[in-house]
C-alpha cells in the first residue's frame, strides 16, 4: 500500500494458568524510491496492559521505556517543540484500545515492530476467552496467529472462531489438545487471504476469539511459585440461589425512539429467563417515579405475563429523576428483606439503566452517591448500565464500585438489546453470597481482594498474594460462603512437593508469571479502588499503583511508554498511553495537532480560548455547523447540503417547549455546472409552545406572534423588548438577541450583500448562548450537541490540500476520515468573520450526527 509492504505479521500468544503473554510482531519494507511513513496500528483488549514496545530499523533496535505519565508527557512535548513529527496513539472501542505508532523509513529499508501485552483471561459462562483483533489492512505474505496454552488442571473445550472466518478459512485453523497443553494456529496463504480469486483486498478483518475451560476435580486450584501464589476458585454443581432483582429504568425523553425499544426488547427476553423462585420488580423514572408493583413479586407464570404487558407499555416522558428512581428501588429491596417477603437465602441485586444525567430532585452526583451508599449499607451490589455517550459514566462507575457492583457502558448500536441481555445473563445465576477466602495472616502479605458479595455460575474468583517468607512452598486456605441450602465451608492445601512439581511444569511457557499476575491483579484493583476514593486515600492508592506499574513495566492509566526513534536531526519521542474511561487526561494527539497546524499555517486549537471565552454551537454560511467541544479544547464542523426550500430542525427541547427551525434559500440563479448548490438560511423560526410564542426572522423583517397578536420590526430598528417571557434585542442591521422563558438565548446574525449582486442574496446565521439552560432531552442538528460529546483524533497525515491535514476520528464507536480546516464565526466581526479551526466531518455529518441528515427535515417552520 503506497509503496509499503507488510511482508510478515505474527501474533504469538502464550497462556499459563489463564494469564496471557502476547507478542505482536510486524515487519514492513519501503519498496518506494523515497522515504515513507510506516504505520504500526493494532487494537488490544481493554483489560490488557502493554509491557514493551520495540522498533528495529535496519538492524538497530529502539526500545520503549515506561515512565510516570507527567514525566513522559514533558519528554514528549520537548521533542514536539523541536518541530519533529508526532507519533501518537490511542482510542477506545467497545472491547479494545488502539495502539498506533509511525516512523519514517528510508527507501528500500525495513522496519520491525514488536509489541508485548499481558492480561488475565476472565471466565464467563463457563469459558475463558481470549480476544484478538485481526486487521492487517493488506495482504501479508507471512501471516500467522499461534496460541499455546498450558493449564496445570488440564484443558477442556478448546475452540476458536472468527467473525471473518469462512468455511474455507475454518479448515486452516489447526488445533491440538493433550491433557494440560493446547495449541492453535491460523496461517492463511496469500491466496487464502484474498476476498476473491483476483482481489487484492484482505479478507482478514474482524475478531479472532479463542475459548477454553479447565478440568475441575475440586472447587479450586492453588499454585505457588517463587514466593507468590494464585488461588482460583470456581465450584460447580452447586444449587442456584433464588435472586431478587429490582430493575431501575430511565424513561426520560432522551430515551425515546430506538433506545426505549431496545430496552423493552431486552426486558422481555430477561423475563423469559426468570426462574420461578426469583422475585423482581420494575421502577421507572422520568420527571416522576413509577412502580409496577408495591413490592417485589414472585416470578410465577401469571406474574410474568402481567410483567410482559407492563414492559410492552413502557414509554418515555419528562426529565431524569435518577435519585428518586434509584432510592425507591433500594427502599423496596430493603423493605422486602425486613418483612421477609423474599427468601432468607437469596441473592439481591439492583440493576439501573440510564442514558442521561440527573436533573430532577437531587442532581448533585456526590450527594446522590452518599445517600445511595448509606441506604444500601453493603447488603447487595448495585450494577449501573450507562446507555450511550450522554451519561456521566465516571459517576455511575464510582457509585457502583462503592456498592460492590460494577458499571458497564451499553453502546447505542443495533445490538444494544443483546448487550443489555448479555449483562443480565452474567448475573442471572448466583451460586453463593458473602464469599470469603481466608489465608494465614502471619504468612501472607499484599493480598489481593479476597471477599466477594456474589459468586455467579460460570465465573471464577481469583486471589493472589505473596509470602512473607519467599522460600515457603505450602499454604492452607479456608473458604466460606452462603449457598442455597446451607453454608459452604471448604479447606484446601498446597504442599511443597506439589508446588515444586507445578513450578517445573509451568516453566514450559514463561517464568515468573505468578508474580506478574499478582502485580497485574493488584494494580487493577488499586486503580478500581482509586475511582471511589478521595483525598489522602486516593493519593496513597495512586502512589502504590504507580510504583507497581513502573516496577513491572505496565502501561496503565498512571504511566506512559516513551519510544525514542531515529530522526535526521535529533531523537524523537513518541508516547503510548493507557486511556481512562471518562477521565479528561491531556490528549497527546492535541500536541501533534498544534505542531501540524503551525507547520501548515492553521491556527492552533489553543487560540480558541483566547478568541471565544464563551463556548457555543452555531450554524452560519452555506450552512456551516460549528460544534465547540470545551473538554477537548477543539471543535467539530460539518455542512448540510440540501435543496432550497428545505426546513431543518435545528433545536427541539420537549421539556422547555423551545423549538428552532431554519428554512434554506439558494443563490439567485443555480449554477448548472456545480454538483452541490450553495444554500443559506433565509428564514429562522423560534417557538416556545409553553408561552405560545413564535418568532419568525427573515433578512427583511422580524415578526413576533404571541397567541393571536402579532408585532413586526425591520432590521433598521434598534429595539429592546421585554414582555410575556420574551426578551428581544435588535442591533440595527447587525444581529438580534432573543430569549424565551428561562431557556437558552440565541443570536441571529444578518448577512447583507450588494443588492445588485448577480448571484448572492441576504441570509442569516444562528448562534446559541446559555445552552445549558435547555434540558437533557434537547435534540436536533444543533441541539444534540448540547450534551457531552467525546472523540479521539489519531493518524494525522497530509490530505489532498497541503494546508489541511486529514485524520481518523473515533466517535460513537465509529471511525471517520476528517479534515482539519476552518469555519467562519461572524458574531464579533460581521464583515470578515473570525476563522475557527475545526475537524470537518464529510457527507452531511454522517457518523457524527445521530441518524442521517434527512431525518432532520421537517414540513414547516413551526
TORDREN-639423 format. One record per residue (C-alpha): x, y, z. Coordinates in pm, whole numbers, plus 50000, padded with zeros to 5 digits. Example, Ala and Ser with C-alpha at 12.3 -4.5 7.8 and 13.67 -1.06 7.14 Angstrom:
<atoms>
512304955050780/513674989450714/
</atoms>
This chain:
<atoms>
500005000050000/501575032949885/504945016049844/504864999950190/504604962050206/503914943350528/505624910650448/505244894350790/502814896651081/502744872251368/500604871651681/502174848451935/500114841852248/501274820752539/498774813952817/499784799053150/497064793853409/494724819753249/497484846253230/498214855652869/501534868952739/501074881652383/503644893652132/502634910351805/505474912651554/505034931451227/507714935050958/507434960050672/509624972150387/509565005050197/509664994449832/509335030449711/512195052149595/511685078749865/511305077350243/507785068250356/505765067850676/505265032350805/502355027351045/502025000651315/498365000051409/496854973851641/493814970151866/494284954552209/491794942152472/490734969552715/491744947853013/495314943152884/498424961952992/501164969052738/504554958052879/507034965552600/507394980152252/510464978952028/511234991351677/514104976851475/515174997151172/518004984550952/519264962251232/519164988851507/516614983851787/514925013151959/513195001652280/510385018252470/510695028352834/507855030853088/507685063953274/505285081953503/502705099053284/503675135053360/507395128553306/506665110952979/504455139452866/507175165152931/509695144752736/507235141352452/506405178652448/510105186952438/510535165952126/507455180951963/508625216352040/511695209651826/509425206351522/509545168551495/506545149351368/504465132251632/503585096651692/500565090351898/498345067051952/495115059152137/491405054152102/488785033452282/486295009652124/483764985952277/486274958452367/489544973252252/492025001652271/494015011951967/497805014851974/499255033451675/502825043951611/504555055951295/508095060551173/509685073950856/511605046450678/514165052950404/513755038350055/514415000650040/514704999050421/512954975250659/511334980750998/510204955551260/507664964451529/507274942651837/504544949352092/504014928552407/500934929652628/499584908552912/496154901653052/494334878353288/491654859553097/488294862453269/485884833053296/482314839553182/479584814453104/482004786153182/484754796252937/487924817052935/488024839952635/491004854752453/490104881752203/492424890551912/491604918751669/492754909651318/493124938651075/496354938550869/494744962050609/496614944750325/497624910250208/500564897050412/502924870950271/503684855650611/500674859050843/500214837151150/498314835351476/499734809951720/498274803152065/499954779752315/498054772052635/499294754652949/496854747053230/498024725153523/494434713453584/494054701453225/492314717352925/488814711352800/486554726052531/489274743952333/487774762152034/488484791451802/486234812451581/486494844251380/483944868951251/485804868350918/486274830450906/484614814350603/484234776850554/487484776650358/489354795950626/487874773950902/489894744650768/493124764550813/492674766551191/494754738051334/494004726151688/495694700851915/494924693052279/496824668952503/495994668852873/497494701353005/498644716552676/496654731552391/497854746052062/496044766451796/497454780451475/495984800451188/498314805950892/496494815050567/498414818450241/498214849850028/495554834149808/493524823150110/493594858750247/492014873549933/488334883349930/488134867549582/490504849649344/491614881449166/491164906249454/493924924949631/491774932149939/492374911650254/489554890550397/491274891650739/489234918950901/487454911651226/487654893151558/489504860651627/488364845451956/489834815852146/487764799452421/488514770952658/487904758053010/489884737053255/489164703253409/487954705753767/488264677154013/487984701254306/486394735554353/489724753454336/493324753354216/496194767154424/499584774154267/502794785854437/505904798054255/508944816854391/507254831954694/503984841454521/500694822854497/497504824254293/494264807954401/491474800754150/488064792454298/485134780654082/482944754154247/480494735754027/477274716054072/476014739154344/472264746054357/471384780554228/470274806754475/466954824254419/467574860554321/465724892754393/466174918054114/464984953954103/465254969553757/465525007553777/464895021053426/465375056253287/462335066453078/463245103153029/462605118652690/466165112752570/465465075252582/462735078852320/462915060251992/465395032151942/466765032752298/463445025852471/462574999952205/465814981352273/465224983752648/461754968552610/463164941252386/465864932352639/463494932252937/461074909052758/463874884252692/465074887253052/461554879153175/461644847352965/464764836653156/463394843153507/463184812853738/460004807053937/461904810654267/463074845654168/461494878354284/461524910454081/460034944854021/460364974753790/461005011053887/460695036953609/461975072453641/461415102853422/460445135253592/458375113353826/458945078253961/456585050053865/456485014854008/454954983453865/454064966954198/454244979654557/456774952854649/458834925354487/456764898954310/457504861854268/458224851653908/455224828853863/453914823353509/450934845753585/453084873953723/455494871353431/452604875353186/451494906853370/455064919453369/455314914652992/452214935952943/453734962753163/457074962252978/455404964752635/453674996352757/456805013852885/457215047452713/459245078852767/458305110752949/459855140153126/463355146153259/465765124953467/464905119153835/467695093653880/467915098854255/464195092954310/464145061354097/467245045754248/466315053254609/462825038954552/464405006554429/466775004554727/463995010954982/461794984954811/464554958654834/465354967555196/461664965355286/461314931255119/464144917555337/462924933955657/459414919855610/460714885455499/458904888655166/461874872354989/463774840455083/466394844755354/468894825355143/468754845554823/470884869854624/469634905454586/470804929554317/469804963154171/470314969353800/469945005553691/469885016853327/470185053653236/471215073952932/471445108553089/472445128653390/470275135853696/468375168653660/465225164353874/465195160254252/468715157654388/471025163054091/474355167154272/476155134454196/478245134054516/475125138754726/473385110354536/476395087454595/476365094454968/472615087355004/472825055454795/475815041554988/474115048455321/470855032055205/472455000255064/474954995955353/476894969355161/473984944955169/473894938354794/475604950054474/474494978654251/475064974753878/474905006553670/474435004253294/475195036553106/473325037952774/475105058152506/477545086952539/475475113452719/475825097153062/478295107353328/479995073653321/482505082953591/479635090053832/477925056853750/481175037453787/482125053154118/478655047354265/478655010854151/482125003854290/481185019654624/478354994554643/480204962454547/478954962854189/480284975053858/479354998353575/479074988653211/478665010952909/475924999952670/476885011052321/473995025852118/474385001851828/471874978551665/472734951251919/472144972552230/469314949352340/471714919752323/474274939252527/471664945252799/470564909152796/474184897352792/474984916553107/471914902353282/472964867153181/476284872453363/474494878153696/471414856453633/472644825753821/474094833554167/475514802754342/476994817854659/476774850054857/479254865455103/482234845154986/485394848855197/488754833055111/490924833555424/494714829055431/497054827455734/497734863955823/501194856255964/502294840255634/500854863155365/501364899655271/499964921154991/496854900254935/494504909954653/490764912254711/489574881454898/485894888554981/483124887954723/479434896054763/478284871054499/479724841854305/477914835653976/477694803153783/480284800753505/482594827053657/485704823753871/487214840654176/490954847954156/493074858054456/496844863254454/499404872654718/502974868854825/504574850855117/506404868855394/508954840555370/509784838154999/511004802255038/507644789955171/506014763754948/502894753955141/499624771555208/496274763555368/493174782355256/489784783655427/486834792955202/483424802255340/480184813155176/476404810155192/474684786954945/471074779954856/470644752955120/473444757755372/476754774255445/479794764255244/483004756655432/485954743955233/489644739655314/492414733255063/496154729155099/499154730554867/502334713754992/505974717454897/506084686654671/503044697854470/504464733054442/507834720654315/506154698954052/503944727853944/506964750753916/508794725853695/505834722453458/504894759053448/508314768853312/507114752652991/505634786452892/507294815853070/508754820853415/507774844453696/504234845653562/502564842453903/504494872354034/503454892553728/499864880153762/499864891854126/501174926054015/498584927853735/495694919753970/496974943254240/497344972654000/493914965853850/492274965654193/494194996254319/493035015754013/489465004254077/489605014554444/491125047954336/487965056254138/485815056454451/488445071954681/489105108254773/491795129154942/494725111955112/493315077155047/493265083854672/496825097254684/498045065754864/496295042454620/497715062254327/501245060354467/501025022454519/499605016254171/502205038854010/505065021854195/503954987254079/503274999353723/506825012453696/508404982353867/506694956853643/506694979453334/502954980753271/501385008953066/498475018253294/496375049853337/499245063053553/502155055753318/503125060852957/505725044952733/508215067952563/509735054752243/512925070852114/513325066251740/515785078551477/515465112051305/517695131051062/518415158651312/517815145351659/515975119251860/512205119851860/509855107452129/506515090252099/504145080652371/501905050552435/499095059752669/496625038352864/493275057052844/490855060753133/487105058453073/485595093353113/488725108453277/489775140353096/493525134453073/495695155852843/495135144652486/498575138852338/497155138351988/496425175152052/500165181852078/500605167451732/497665187851612/499205220551735/502505211651571/500875201551245/498685232451235/501635255651300/503535239751014/500585243950779/499715279550891/496425268951051/495615284951389/496255261051679/493365248651887/494595267052197/493725300252026/490045291752056/490095300252429/491555334652369/489125343852092/485985328252242/485685329252620/482105315952589/481565282052428/478685279452183/477355259651890/476385277451569/475255274351210/476115300650951/477085303750586/476435275250346/475185262650608/478285255350816/477685239351157/480355245751422/480335224251737/482765235252005/483955207952245/485405225752550/486775194852724/488845187652413/489785224152352/488725217051995/485835219951752/483955198451501/482165211451193/480045198550907/477885211450624/474345201850527/473725200450154/470005202250078/467795218849821/466405254349868/463055253150047/464035225150284/463305232350652/465835217950900/465115210151266/467965227351447/466915225751813/463985208651985/463525206252362/460255189352468/460775199952831/461205237752794/458995237552482/461595255652270/462005247151901/464315263351646/463975255551274/465615270650967/464485272650602/467095271650325/467395295250031/469755293049736/471595317249513/469565339449279/470305315448997/471555279849020/474995270348890/474275242948638/477905231148647/478045226449024/477175192549175/476185209149504/474315242149507/475085269049765/472315272250023/471865295050324/469275301350590/466725326150457/464235321650740/464595311251105/461705302851336/461955301451716/458945289751916/458105283152280/454905262852296/454575267752673/454395305652624/452515303352291/455265324952137/456595323851781/459405344351632/459925344951255/463135360851125/464005367950760/466625391650610/463775416350556/461805416050882/461285401851230/457795390551337/456695382151690/453425362951738/452025360052092/448875339252067/446755358151814/448705390651849/451475400051604/454235426051613/456565434251325/460035450051314/462645456951049/466425453451067/466695491351060/465185492751409/467135494151734/464745477351977/464805462352326/461575443952402/460715425052722/457225411252770/455415378352839/458635358652889/460235372152569/463455392152558/464265406652214/467155429952134/467625442251775/471005457551694/470285477251375/471455459851054/473655435751254/472025409951473/469295402751721/469405385452058/466365365352164/465435346152478/462115329252552/461275319952909/464135305053113/465635286452819/468725293052610/469495325852434/470115328652060/471905353751843/470735357051482/473215374751255/472135393450940/474365389550633/473665416150370/475175415950021/475195441949744/471585444649628/472595442249262/474835412149317/474195388749022/474355357149234/474135360349612/471335372949836/470965382350202/470925353850456/471015345950832/473295328651083/472325313651421/474505312451737/473405296352065/474125310152412/473345295152755/472545261552600/472955245752947/469515260253032/467895235752793/467045200852919/468895168452868/466275158052614/467235185252366/467935172752015/468155184951656/471065191551421/472475216251675/470605205951989/472075171052012/475485186952071/474365204652387/475155171052555/478715159252627/480495145252322/483745125952317/486075117852030/489685108851965/491865120851677/494675098751552/496675090251239/497035126751134/498565128150787/498735151150481/495475153850289/494655163749932/495075200150035/498605205550176/497235231550420/494515208450552/495695175450706/493385145250723/492975122751026/490975093651163/488405103451422/486945077751663/483465088351772/480415068151877/482495036451831/482945045551461/485995055551257/485585086251032/488045103250798/488045140350887/489915170650755/491445199250951/490015232150829/488335264850931/484835278450951/483805314750995/482355329251315/480605362451239/479495371951590/482285396551662/483295405151304/480255407051078/482155417550768/485025392850755/484365368251033/486935350351251/488435316851148/487615288351388/489845257551341/487865225351345/487795189251229/485465187950927/483165157550905/482235149750545/479005136450387/476475158250572/477955150050912/477465112450863/478745093451168/478775124851382/475085133551387/472505108751513/470895091351215/471195108250875/470675144750784/467335138250610/465915127650950/466015164551042/463925177750752/460525189650876/457445200950685/457285237250800/458985263751010/456695256951308/
</atoms>
